[in-house]
Amino acid sequence: MIRRTLLYFLTALLLTTVYFFSPQQTEAAGKQTNQIETKSLSGQAKTLEDVKGQKAVVHFFATWCQPCQQEMPDIVAFSKKLENEGIGFVPIHLTKVDPDLEQLLAFLNHYQAPFDPWLDQNGEWMNEYGIVGIPTTVFLDEQGNEVQRINGMLPPEIASRYIETNKKGD
């Protein structure tokens, strides 16, 4: 038990350290991701094919991550705006490093999150996207190509600008 707790602590420390030394925003010209199959918290089978043909925002988080906790009210509001604009929202919970699903459910209830997070139980999503710190937000085009990435908390002005430039009819 102590060994497991120490492993979680060291993983959290590593991710937090990398988060603070990562560049805030990067461009990822056209990187397309492989299709990974996973399940959501509610048990539904999920893949990026679910959002293919529409722009999408992929957001990586964990419940123990202090910046993730701090930004979650803004992420909840952002996810609702994305849904209103027909833009896919893919919340990825890093279950491999945050395995307590009861804690995840309590976290979502606390923030009144309306979404059903996808579970990255073995780190495939984390590896595929090269996630080194959380939170991380990745913007995809209609073909699933990565067009932009925010390492760290998503600044509200970037979220607002994204919604404004991707409104229905634009």
C-alpha positions as CSV (number, residue, x, y, z in Angstrom):
1,M,0.0,0.0,0.0
2,I,2.8,2.4,0.9
3,R,4.6,1.5,-2.3
4,R,1.5,2.2,-4.4
5,T,0.9,5.5,-2.6
6,L,4.5,6.5,-3.2
7,L,4.2,5.6,-6.9
8,Y,1.1,7.8,-7.2
9,F,2.8,10.6,-5.4
10,L,5.9,10.4,-7.6
11,T,3.7,10.3,-10.8
12,A,1.8,13.3,-9.6
13,L,5.0,15.1,-8.7
14,L,6.5,14.3,-12.1
15,L,3.4,15.5,-14.1
16,T,3.1,18.6,-12.0
17,T,6.8,19.5,-12.4
18,V,6.6,19.0,-16.2
19,Y,3.4,21.1,-16.3
20,F,5.1,24.1,-14.7
21,F,8.0,23.9,-17.2
22,S,6.0,23.2,-20.3
23,P,5.3,25.9,-22.9
24,Q,1.8,27.2,-22.5
25,Q,0.7,26.9,-26.1
26,T,2.0,25.0,-29.1
27,E,0.9,24.5,-32.6
28,A,0.7,20.9,-33.9
29,A,0.5,21.1,-37.6
30,G,-1.7,18.4,-38.8
31,K,-0.7,15.5,-36.4
32,Q,-3.4,12.9,-36.8
33,T,-4.0,10.4,-34.0
34,N,-4.5,6.7,-34.2
35,Q,-7.8,5.3,-33.4
36,I,-7.8,4.1,-29.8
37,E,-10.8,2.3,-28.4
38,T,-11.8,2.9,-24.8
39,K,-14.8,3.1,-22.5
40,S,-16.4,6.0,-20.8
41,L,-17.1,6.2,-17.1
42,S,-20.7,5.0,-17.9
43,G,-19.3,2.0,-19.8
44,Q,-20.0,3.2,-23.4
45,A,-17.5,2.2,-26.0
46,K,-15.7,5.3,-27.3
47,T,-13.3,6.2,-30.2
48,L,-12.4,9.4,-32.0
49,E,-14.6,8.2,-34.8
50,D,-17.4,9.4,-32.5
51,V,-16.4,13.0,-33.3
52,K,-15.0,12.6,-36.8
53,G,-16.5,15.1,-39.3
54,Q,-16.7,17.8,-36.7
55,K,-14.2,19.9,-34.9
56,A,-13.4,18.6,-31.4
57,V,-11.6,19.5,-28.2
58,V,-9.8,16.8,-26.3
59,H,-9.1,17.6,-22.6
60,F,-6.9,15.6,-20.3
61,F,-7.3,15.7,-16.6
62,A,-7.0,13.8,-13.3
63,T,-8.9,14.4,-10.0
64,W,-5.7,14.9,-7.9
65,C,-4.3,17.5,-10.2
66,Q,-4.6,20.9,-8.5
67,P,-4.7,22.9,-11.7
68,C,-7.3,20.5,-13.1
69,Q,-9.4,21.2,-10.0
70,Q,-8.9,24.9,-10.3
71,E,-10.0,25.1,-14.0
72,M,-12.8,22.5,-13.9
73,P,-15.6,25.1,-13.5
74,D,-14.3,26.8,-16.7
75,I,-14.0,23.5,-18.5
76,V,-17.6,22.6,-17.6
77,A,-18.8,25.9,-19.0
78,F,-16.6,25.5,-22.0
79,S,-17.9,22.0,-22.7
80,K,-21.5,23.3,-22.7
81,K,-20.6,26.1,-25.1
82,L,-18.9,23.5,-27.4
83,E,-22.0,21.3,-27.4
84,N,-24.2,24.3,-28.3
85,E,-21.9,25.0,-31.3
86,G,-21.9,21.4,-32.5
87,I,-18.2,20.9,-31.5
88,G,-17.2,17.6,-30.0
89,F,-15.8,17.6,-26.5
90,V,-13.7,14.6,-25.4
91,P,-12.8,14.6,-21.7
92,I,-10.0,12.1,-21.1
93,H,-9.5,11.0,-17.5
94,L,-6.0,9.7,-16.9
95,T,-7.3,6.6,-15.1
96,K,-3.9,4.8,-15.2
97,V,-2.5,7.4,-12.8
98,D,-5.8,8.2,-11.1
99,P,-7.6,4.8,-10.8
100,D,-10.2,5.6,-8.1
101,L,-13.5,5.8,-10.2
102,E,-15.6,6.6,-7.1
103,Q,-13.4,9.6,-6.5
104,L,-13.8,10.5,-10.2
105,L,-17.6,10.3,-9.9
106,A,-17.5,12.5,-6.7
107,F,-15.2,15.0,-8.6
108,L,-17.6,15.2,-11.5
109,N,-20.6,15.6,-9.2
110,H,-18.8,18.3,-7.2
111,Y,-18.2,20.4,-10.3
112,Q,-21.6,19.4,-11.8
113,A,-19.8,18.2,-14.9
114,P,-22.4,17.1,-17.5
115,F,-19.9,15.0,-19.5
116,D,-19.1,11.3,-19.4
117,P,-15.3,11.1,-19.4
118,W,-13.4,8.6,-21.4
119,L,-11.1,6.4,-19.3
120,D,-7.4,6.1,-20.2
121,Q,-6.9,3.0,-18.2
122,N,-3.6,1.9,-19.6
123,G,-2.0,5.2,-20.8
124,E,-2.7,4.7,-24.5
125,W,-4.3,8.2,-24.9
126,M,-1.6,9.8,-22.8
127,N,1.1,8.1,-25.0
128,E,-0.6,8.8,-28.3
129,Y,-0.9,12.5,-27.5
130,G,2.5,12.8,-25.8
131,I,0.9,14.1,-22.6
132,V,3.7,15.1,-20.2
133,G,1.7,17.4,-17.9
134,I,-1.9,18.1,-17.1
135,P,-4.3,19.6,-17.7
136,T,-3.7,19.6,-21.4
137,T,-6.2,20.6,-24.1
138,V,-5.9,19.6,-27.7
139,F,-7.9,21.1,-30.6
140,L,-8.7,18.8,-33.6
141,D,-10.1,19.7,-37.0
142,E,-12.9,17.8,-38.7
143,Q,-10.5,15.1,-40.0
144,G,-9.1,14.5,-36.5
145,N,-5.8,16.3,-37.1
146,E,-4.3,18.1,-34.1
147,V,-4.2,21.8,-34.9
148,Q,-3.4,23.4,-31.5
149,R,-2.5,22.4,-28.0
150,I,-2.6,24.1,-24.7
151,N,-0.2,22.7,-22.1
152,G,-1.5,23.7,-18.6
153,M,-4.7,25.4,-17.8
154,L,-6.8,26.6,-20.7
155,P,-6.9,30.4,-20.5
156,P,-10.5,31.7,-20.6
157,E,-9.6,34.1,-23.4
158,I,-8.4,31.3,-25.6
159,A,-11.6,29.3,-24.9
160,S,-13.7,32.3,-25.7
161,R,-11.8,33.1,-28.9
162,Y,-12.2,29.4,-30.0
163,I,-16.0,29.5,-29.4
164,E,-16.2,32.9,-31.2
165,T,-14.3,31.7,-34.3
166,N,-16.1,28.4,-34.5
167,K,-19.7,29.5,-34.1
168,K,-22.3,27.8,-36.2
169,G,-22.7,29.5,-39.5
170,D,-19.1,30.9,-39.5
